[in-house]
Amino acid sequence: MKIRKFYTIVEEPITDGQKLIEGKNQKKVSVAVVIENPFAGKYQEDLSSLADWSEEIAPLLVEKALKAANIDISEAESYGKAAIVGGNGELEHAAALLHPKLGKPFREGLGGGKSIIPSAKKMGYPGVSIDVPLHYKDAAFVRTHFDAMEVRVPDAPRDNELVLIVSVTNCGRPHPRVGGLTIAEAKCVDGLR
């Protein structure tokens, strides 16, 4: 695959609403990679090369994310993934990047993760935004970590490109107070609760 660029965004909120965020320094990070879509403008039955490539690039994306946000593997709490397809591609190209093989190396890069990695995909144009869904990596129903990170690459995707995004946090929402399962209560056995 031909990579045009990497694009990294680190968010470090200080306040949320009217209240200062106390305790640990909260961080969200997303790393996007922009590639040429080898199947733009044509129908291709076998999309395995996209899946294989996402498996290969995942460790580098996770490494870049942790380094950019200065998050240790042991601090990673939430994760998510997304892909944007340029106008000459298909949504299935994004699915091929996200679903068959990306999960295992993504989890391994974070030292594990039992829950499903939430995902989003869409067709788009240069600069279009996508909300990367996030949730706690070991128990999907931990409500304090139901969140998202908005990502956009100003000049991508072009019509013949794909954007693949991985997101990692060391936190949930800044001031969670709507109840539900917490990390302290989660059993972290089945990936759900």
SENU-675823 format. One record per residue (C-alpha): residue number from 1; residue in one letter; x, y, z. Coordinates in Angstrom, 3 decimals, padded with zeros to 6 digits. Example, Ala and Ser with C-alpha at 12.3 -4.5 7.8 and 13.67 -1.06 7.14 Angstrom:
<tigu num="1" residu="A" x="012.300" y="-004.500" z="007.800"/>
<tigu num="2" residu="S" x="013.670" y="-001.060" z="007.140"/>
END
This chain:
<tigu num="1" residu="M" x="000.000" y="000.000" z="000.000"/>
<tigu num="2" residu="K" x="001.184" y="003.496" z="-000.795"/>
<tigu num="3" residu="I" x="001.125" y="005.703" z="002.315"/>
<tigu num="4" residu="R" x="000.789" y="009.424" z="001.692"/>
<tigu num="5" residu="K" x="000.890" y="010.609" z="005.290"/>
<tigu num="6" residu="F" x="000.280" y="009.994" z="008.970"/>
<tigu num="7" residu="Y" x="-001.806" y="012.478" z="010.936"/>
<tigu num="8" residu="T" x="-001.892" y="012.527" z="014.757"/>
<tigu num="9" residu="I" x="-004.221" y="014.375" z="017.115"/>
<tigu num="10" residu="V" x="-003.787" y="014.517" z="020.900"/>
<tigu num="11" residu="E" x="-006.519" y="015.977" z="023.084"/>
<tigu num="12" residu="E" x="-005.754" y="016.923" z="026.712"/>
<tigu num="13" residu="P" x="-008.780" y="018.574" z="028.326"/>
<tigu num="14" residu="I" x="-008.198" y="020.819" z="031.357"/>
<tigu num="15" residu="T" x="-011.817" y="021.675" z="032.136"/>
<tigu num="16" residu="D" x="-015.161" y="020.253" z="031.118"/>
<tigu num="17" residu="G" x="-018.135" y="022.557" z="031.434"/>
<tigu num="18" residu="Q" x="-017.599" y="024.704" z="034.496"/>
<tigu num="19" residu="K" x="-015.379" y="022.287" z="036.404"/>
<tigu num="20" residu="L" x="-011.628" y="021.697" z="036.420"/>
<tigu num="21" residu="I" x="-010.589" y="018.120" z="035.666"/>
<tigu num="22" residu="E" x="-008.771" y="016.878" z="038.739"/>
<tigu num="23" residu="G" x="-006.555" y="013.839" z="039.163"/>
<tigu num="24" residu="K" x="-004.597" y="012.295" z="036.336"/>
<tigu num="25" residu="N" x="-003.879" y="014.152" z="033.128"/>
<tigu num="26" residu="Q" x="-006.589" y="012.898" z="030.748"/>
<tigu num="27" residu="K" x="-005.558" y="012.178" z="027.171"/>
<tigu num="28" residu="K" x="-007.221" y="011.026" z="023.960"/>
<tigu num="29" residu="V" x="-005.144" y="010.334" z="020.871"/>
<tigu num="30" residu="S" x="-005.942" y="009.366" z="017.306"/>
<tigu num="31" residu="V" x="-003.510" y="008.382" z="014.586"/>
<tigu num="32" residu="A" x="-004.685" y="008.369" z="010.980"/>
<tigu num="33" residu="V" x="-002.849" y="006.926" z="008.019"/>
<tigu num="34" residu="V" x="-003.775" y="008.059" z="004.510"/>
<tigu num="35" residu="I" x="-003.228" y="005.512" z="001.755"/>
<tigu num="36" residu="E" x="-003.924" y="005.139" z="-001.921"/>
<tigu num="37" residu="N" x="-006.985" y="002.938" z="-002.452"/>
<tigu num="38" residu="P" x="-005.860" y="000.149" z="-004.793"/>
<tigu num="39" residu="F" x="-009.495" y="-000.632" z="-005.656"/>
<tigu num="40" residu="A" x="-010.766" y="002.896" z="-006.297"/>
<tigu num="41" residu="G" x="-012.941" y="003.074" z="-009.390"/>
<tigu num="42" residu="K" x="-013.286" y="-000.674" z="-009.885"/>
<tigu num="43" residu="Y" x="-015.080" y="-003.606" z="-008.320"/>
<tigu num="44" residu="Q" x="-012.799" y="-006.166" z="-006.655"/>
<tigu num="45" residu="E" x="-014.220" y="-009.357" z="-005.134"/>
<tigu num="46" residu="D" x="-011.151" y="-010.217" z="-003.022"/>
<tigu num="47" residu="L" x="-010.345" y="-007.444" z="-000.528"/>
<tigu num="48" residu="S" x="-007.955" y="-009.524" z="001.577"/>
<tigu num="49" residu="S" x="-004.964" y="-007.338" z="000.696"/>
<tigu num="50" residu="L" x="-006.586" y="-004.444" z="002.600"/>
<tigu num="51" residu="A" x="-007.199" y="-006.671" z="005.638"/>
<tigu num="52" residu="D" x="-003.651" y="-008.037" z="005.505"/>
<tigu num="53" residu="W" x="-002.206" y="-004.541" z="005.279"/>
<tigu num="54" residu="S" x="-004.230" y="-003.241" z="008.249"/>
<tigu num="55" residu="E" x="-002.892" y="-006.156" z="010.306"/>
<tigu num="56" residu="E" x="000.655" y="-005.144" z="009.350"/>
<tigu num="57" residu="I" x="000.258" y="-001.401" z="010.006"/>
<tigu num="58" residu="A" x="-001.697" y="-001.699" z="013.301"/>
<tigu num="59" residu="P" x="001.359" y="-002.100" z="015.584"/>
<tigu num="60" residu="L" x="002.936" y="001.044" z="014.130"/>
<tigu num="61" residu="L" x="-000.291" y="003.055" z="014.528"/>
<tigu num="62" residu="V" x="-000.646" y="001.978" z="018.172"/>
<tigu num="63" residu="E" x="003.013" y="002.747" z="018.850"/>
<tigu num="64" residu="K" x="002.628" y="006.214" z="017.317"/>
<tigu num="65" residu="A" x="-000.518" y="006.864" z="019.384"/>
<tigu num="66" residu="L" x="001.003" y="005.875" z="022.716"/>
<tigu num="67" residu="K" x="004.181" y="007.833" z="022.016"/>
<tigu num="68" residu="A" x="002.377" y="010.987" z="020.850"/>
<tigu num="69" residu="A" x="000.181" y="011.115" z="023.947"/>
<tigu num="70" residu="N" x="002.885" y="009.808" z="026.285"/>
<tigu num="71" residu="I" x="000.545" y="007.044" z="027.459"/>
<tigu num="72" residu="D" x="002.141" y="003.889" z="028.860"/>
<tigu num="73" residu="I" x="000.591" y="000.591" z="027.740"/>
<tigu num="74" residu="S" x="-000.533" y="-000.013" z="031.328"/>
<tigu num="75" residu="E" x="-002.503" y="003.263" z="031.278"/>
<tigu num="76" residu="A" x="-004.531" y="002.581" z="028.113"/>
<tigu num="77" residu="E" x="-008.223" y="002.375" z="029.006"/>
<tigu num="78" residu="S" x="-010.339" y="002.920" z="025.896"/>
<tigu num="79" residu="Y" x="-010.019" y="002.264" z="022.199"/>
<tigu num="80" residu="G" x="-011.810" y="002.703" z="018.903"/>
<tigu num="81" residu="K" x="-011.219" y="002.571" z="015.160"/>
<tigu num="82" residu="A" x="-012.608" y="004.188" z="012.017"/>
<tigu num="83" residu="A" x="-012.068" y="004.493" z="008.285"/>
<tigu num="84" residu="I" x="-013.068" y="007.008" z="005.631"/>
<tigu num="85" residu="V" x="-013.317" y="006.098" z="001.945"/>
<tigu num="86" residu="G" x="-012.812" y="008.625" z="-000.832"/>
<tigu num="87" residu="G" x="-015.417" y="009.131" z="-003.542"/>
<tigu num="88" residu="N" x="-014.135" y="006.487" z="-005.968"/>
<tigu num="89" residu="G" x="-014.140" y="003.744" z="-003.340"/>
<tigu num="90" residu="E" x="-016.729" y="001.621" z="-001.525"/>
<tigu num="91" residu="L" x="-017.732" y="001.281" z="002.118"/>
<tigu num="92" residu="E" x="-016.614" y="-002.340" z="001.893"/>
<tigu num="93" residu="H" x="-013.038" y="-001.100" z="001.447"/>
<tigu num="94" residu="A" x="-013.295" y="000.504" z="004.897"/>
<tigu num="95" residu="A" x="-014.788" y="-002.700" z="006.300"/>
<tigu num="96" residu="A" x="-011.859" y="-004.679" z="004.903"/>
<tigu num="97" residu="L" x="-009.433" y="-002.403" z="006.738"/>
<tigu num="98" residu="L" x="-011.336" y="-002.430" z="010.020"/>
<tigu num="99" residu="H" x="-012.838" y="-005.817" z="010.666"/>
<tigu num="100" residu="P" x="-011.115" y="-009.022" z="009.607"/>
<tigu num="101" residu="K" x="-007.599" y="-008.549" z="011.021"/>
<tigu num="102" residu="L" x="-006.985" y="-005.146" z="012.654"/>
<tigu num="103" residu="G" x="-008.321" y="-006.077" z="016.103"/>
<tigu num="104" residu="K" x="-005.742" y="-008.616" z="017.245"/>
<tigu num="105" residu="P" x="-002.601" y="-006.502" z="016.680"/>
<tigu num="106" residu="F" x="-004.409" y="-003.393" z="017.990"/>
<tigu num="107" residu="R" x="-005.178" y="-005.185" z="021.271"/>
<tigu num="108" residu="E" x="-001.681" y="-006.686" z="021.483"/>
<tigu num="109" residu="G" x="-000.168" y="-003.213" z="021.077"/>
<tigu num="110" residu="L" x="-002.118" y="-002.101" z="024.139"/>
<tigu num="111" residu="G" x="-001.210" y="-005.129" z="026.226"/>
<tigu num="112" residu="G" x="-004.615" y="-006.757" z="025.736"/>
<tigu num="113" residu="G" x="-008.267" y="-005.899" z="025.504"/>
<tigu num="114" residu="K" x="-011.260" y="-008.173" z="025.934"/>
<tigu num="115" residu="S" x="-014.074" y="-006.078" z="024.521"/>
<tigu num="116" residu="I" x="-014.978" y="-005.521" z="020.909"/>
<tigu num="117" residu="I" x="-013.276" y="-002.492" z="019.390"/>
<tigu num="118" residu="P" x="-016.054" y="-000.080" z="018.406"/>
<tigu num="119" residu="S" x="-015.838" y="001.237" z="014.874"/>
<tigu num="120" residu="A" x="-017.258" y="003.693" z="012.368"/>
<tigu num="121" residu="K" x="-016.908" y="004.029" z="008.620"/>
<tigu num="122" residu="K" x="-018.134" y="006.441" z="005.992"/>
<tigu num="123" residu="M" x="-017.654" y="007.807" z="002.494"/>
<tigu num="124" residu="G" x="-016.119" y="011.245" z="002.512"/>
<tigu num="125" residu="Y" x="-014.165" y="014.072" z="000.940"/>
<tigu num="126" residu="P" x="-011.011" y="015.929" z="001.995"/>
<tigu num="127" residu="G" x="-011.441" y="017.309" z="005.497"/>
<tigu num="128" residu="V" x="-014.624" y="015.391" z="006.361"/>
<tigu num="129" residu="S" x="-014.884" y="014.520" z="010.039"/>
<tigu num="130" residu="I" x="-015.712" y="011.181" z="011.603"/>
<tigu num="131" residu="D" x="-016.529" y="010.402" z="015.223"/>
<tigu num="132" residu="V" x="-014.407" y="007.458" z="016.347"/>
<tigu num="133" residu="P" x="-016.462" y="005.605" z="018.984"/>
<tigu num="134" residu="L" x="-014.636" y="004.709" z="022.189"/>
<tigu num="135" residu="H" x="-015.275" y="002.350" z="025.044"/>
<tigu num="136" residu="Y" x="-013.389" y="000.604" z="027.813"/>
<tigu num="137" residu="K" x="-011.057" y="-002.027" z="026.350"/>
<tigu num="138" residu="D" x="-011.816" y="-004.828" z="028.822"/>
<tigu num="139" residu="A" x="-015.571" y="-004.459" z="029.376"/>
<tigu num="140" residu="A" x="-017.695" y="-002.805" z="026.697"/>
<tigu num="141" residu="F" x="-020.535" y="-001.892" z="029.092"/>
<tigu num="142" residu="V" x="-018.439" y="000.356" z="031.371"/>
<tigu num="143" residu="R" x="-020.656" y="003.408" z="030.961"/>
<tigu num="144" residu="T" x="-018.085" y="005.938" z="032.213"/>
<tigu num="145" residu="H" x="-016.090" y="005.265" z="029.045"/>
<tigu num="146" residu="F" x="-018.868" y="005.569" z="026.417"/>
<tigu num="147" residu="D" x="-017.315" y="008.350" z="024.369"/>
<tigu num="148" residu="A" x="-016.009" y="009.379" z="020.948"/>
<tigu num="149" residu="M" x="-013.215" y="011.436" z="019.432"/>
<tigu num="150" residu="E" x="-013.826" y="013.578" z="016.375"/>
<tigu num="151" residu="V" x="-011.107" y="013.174" z="013.754"/>
<tigu num="152" residu="R" x="-010.539" y="014.868" z="010.428"/>
<tigu num="153" residu="V" x="-007.543" y="014.996" z="008.132"/>
<tigu num="154" residu="P" x="-007.650" y="018.383" z="006.370"/>
<tigu num="155" residu="D" x="-006.626" y="017.113" z="002.922"/>
<tigu num="156" residu="A" x="-007.908" y="013.529" z="002.981"/>
<tigu num="157" residu="P" x="-009.392" y="011.371" z="001.699"/>
<tigu num="158" residu="R" x="-008.981" y="012.336" z="-001.904"/>
<tigu num="159" residu="D" x="-011.189" y="010.394" z="-004.320"/>
<tigu num="160" residu="N" x="-008.673" y="007.567" z="-004.692"/>
<tigu num="161" residu="E" x="-007.685" y="007.324" z="-001.016"/>
<tigu num="162" residu="L" x="-008.570" y="005.624" z="002.248"/>
<tigu num="163" residu="V" x="-008.026" y="006.932" z="005.775"/>
<tigu num="164" residu="L" x="-007.566" y="004.405" z="008.587"/>
<tigu num="165" residu="I" x="-007.763" y="005.692" z="012.184"/>
<tigu num="166" residu="V" x="-007.007" y="004.148" z="015.569"/>
<tigu num="167" residu="S" x="-007.850" y="005.952" z="018.819"/>
<tigu num="168" residu="V" x="-006.680" y="005.327" z="022.379"/>
<tigu num="169" residu="T" x="-007.358" y="007.037" z="025.712"/>
<tigu num="170" residu="N" x="-006.111" y="006.834" z="029.272"/>
<tigu num="171" residu="C" x="-009.515" y="007.884" z="030.617"/>
<tigu num="172" residu="G" x="-013.268" y="007.910" z="030.314"/>
<tigu num="173" residu="R" x="-015.394" y="011.053" z="030.196"/>
<tigu num="174" residu="P" x="-014.134" y="013.899" z="032.422"/>
<tigu num="175" residu="H" x="-016.920" y="013.999" z="035.042"/>
<tigu num="176" residu="P" x="-019.033" y="010.823" z="034.658"/>
<tigu num="177" residu="R" x="-022.167" y="010.874" z="036.774"/>
<tigu num="178" residu="V" x="-024.950" y="009.061" z="034.916"/>
<tigu num="179" residu="G" x="-024.535" y="005.759" z="036.725"/>
<tigu num="180" residu="G" x="-023.985" y="002.338" z="035.249"/>
<tigu num="181" residu="L" x="-021.058" y="-000.027" z="035.368"/>
<tigu num="182" residu="T" x="-017.691" y="001.402" z="036.454"/>
<tigu num="183" residu="I" x="-014.174" y="000.036" z="035.961"/>
<tigu num="184" residu="A" x="-014.029" y="-000.876" z="039.650"/>
<tigu num="185" residu="E" x="-017.189" y="-002.995" z="039.300"/>
<tigu num="186" residu="A" x="-016.333" y="-004.639" z="035.964"/>
<tigu num="187" residu="K" x="-015.353" y="-008.299" z="036.045"/>
<tigu num="188" residu="C" x="-013.473" y="-007.980" z="032.722"/>
<tigu num="189" residu="V" x="-013.961" y="-011.643" z="031.829"/>
<tigu num="190" residu="D" x="-016.295" y="-011.800" z="028.817"/>
<tigu num="191" residu="G" x="-015.499" y="-008.423" z="027.237"/>
<tigu num="192" residu="L" x="-018.965" y="-007.106" z="028.120"/>
<tigu num="193" residu="R" x="-019.210" y="-006.585" z="031.880"/>
END
